[in-house]
Amino acid sequence: MDWGMQSRMARLIPPETGKAFFLAIDHGYFLGPTRSLERPGETVADLTPIADALFVTRGVLRSAIPADTTPNIILRASGGTSVIGPSLEDEQLLVTPEEAIRLDAAAVGISVFIGSEYETQTLKNLATAVNEYERYGIPVMAVTAVGKELEKRDARYLALASRISAELGARVVKTYYTEDFEKITSTCPVPVVIAGGPKTDDALEVLTFVRDGIDKGAVGVNLGRNIWQHYDPVGMATALRAVIHENADPKDALDLVAAPPVQG
């Protein structure tokens, strides 16, 4: 691994703990102005210092994230579909390495859709990205996306998708937490980060599955809605950081999250 790649990976996964906290705010690339991301800069202003990196599109990065906050950036580099289109899986590569370098990206993220009509296309996107970005020492994170087919979130499927992504050269794999999560991490030879999963306001539920996923081999998380759609985003992010980087017990970390608002 050359110096540039080592440096970028250390920005993403701090060597002091070997763990990582990525904050995903790229949802607008297919969902548009989803709740709490209508004004993404305002949403993440207090969260950026807590996370190790932001997973973000170039448009939001340029227009809404102040450069003087110096976040580490994972740039969303695949897309081309929307939630109202016929298929979320029909993605293309949209960002060049030169663009990522101009934006000082620490990494790029590419979705793959294993088992879909567009499996070959999205795997080729990943392989092409690895070919192009590795030339400049920029790591590629593969996102094992499932589109609208949520029933695919089981260990057997996600282990397959994660291993294929690593085989094609991804330096990091983002995948969903599921039962028997160790079957995914134990067969994936690169770091695995946990995707967010269904939205919930139950902070303990999120902290618990993150703790379990890390105990079963994940290096951290790449979460979005369960942080910035939570009633206490800063408390939630702070608690997650404690679980990830300080090895905190979920019940202890829960003390960092405000009590649920009283329902009137």
Protein Blocks (a to p, Z undefined) as FASTA:
>chain_A
ZZklmmmmmmmmcfklopacdddfklmmmnopaehilpmmlmmmmmmmmpmbdcddfklm
mmmmcfklopacdddfbehiafkbmbfklccdfbdfklmmmnopabdcddddehiaklmm
mmmmmmmmmmmmmmnopacdddddekjmlmlmcfklmmmmmmmmmmnopabdcddddehk
lmmmmmmcbdcdddebjadfblklmmmmmmmmmmnopabdcdfklmmmpfblmlmmmmmm
mmmmnopafklmmmmpccddddZZ
